[in-house]
Amino acid sequence: MQSELKLTKASSCRCGEHNAGDPILDARTIPHEIRHPAIFGALDSLKSGSAIELIAPHDPIPLLAQVTKRYPDGFEVSYLVEGPEEWRLRLARR
């Protein structure tokens, strides 16, 4: 007997867990070689109107320049903490 999986929404997760507030991505824990691709993967998953809180080990100016080029519809960026040990930003997809 073959099992069949039916999903009503392609991006729907059925694990039963839900975030209260914006998900937090601590980029300090991601190896440098894959940090930007991992962040882009998280940003790609956001729907219009949703946001993520990013924790970075430095002011992510180069990353923000790449975000501007990669996402023509843009992200609204708000600095929550500006160093010196960590930077916290909220990136909201428009």
N, C-alpha and C positions, 0 to 999 in steps of 0.2 A: 504494500500500500504506500503510495507516494504522498508525502506531506505537502500541503499547499499553504503558502503564506499570502494573505491579502492585506494590503495597506490602503487606507482611504486617502492618506496624504503621503506623498513621496518623501518629505522631510520629517515625518512624524516619528518621534521616539516613543516607544511604549514601555520604557523601563520603569515608569511610575515616579521618577524623580523630577522635581521642579525646582528651579532657582527662585529665590526670593530676591528681587532686584537684579541688577546687571551681573552677568557672569564676570568673574575676575580671572585674567590671564597674567600670571607672574612670569614675565619674559626672562627674569634673572635665572630661572631654573632650566631654561632651554639652552642647549649647547649653541654657542655662537654661530657655528656653521649652518645651522638650520633655523635660526631664530626668526629671520624675516619671513621665510616661507611658511613657518608654523603660524605666525601672526596673520599672514595673508589668508591662510586656511580658515582661521577663526573669523576674520572679517568677511570672507566669502560666504560664510554660513549665516550671516546676519540678514534679516529681512528689513525692508524699509521701516524706519521708526524704532528699531531695536538697537541696543548699544552693548558695548563691552567696556569693562574697566581694565586698562593695561597698566601693569607695574613694570617699570624699566629701570636699569641700573644707571642710566644717564638720560639727559634730555634727548628724546628720539627724533631730532630734527631730520636726519637722513631718512628715517622710516616715514615720517610724515610727508616728505617730498615725494617718496615712492607711492604713498597712498594717494596723493593728489593726482599723479599720473595714471595710476592703475584704475582708479574708480572715478570716472567722469561725472557721475551724479553726486559724488562727494560724501564726505563724512563731516559731521560737526564735531570739532575737537575742543574739549574743555580740560584745562589743567586743574587737577584737584590738589596735588602736592608737587612742589617744584624743588626737589633736592634738599640737601646735598647728597643724601645717601640713596634716595629713591625718588623716582618721578612717577606720579599716578595721573593717568589721563582717562577721560571718558570719551570714547569714539562712538558716535551715534550715526547710523546710516540714514541718509536722507531719502 
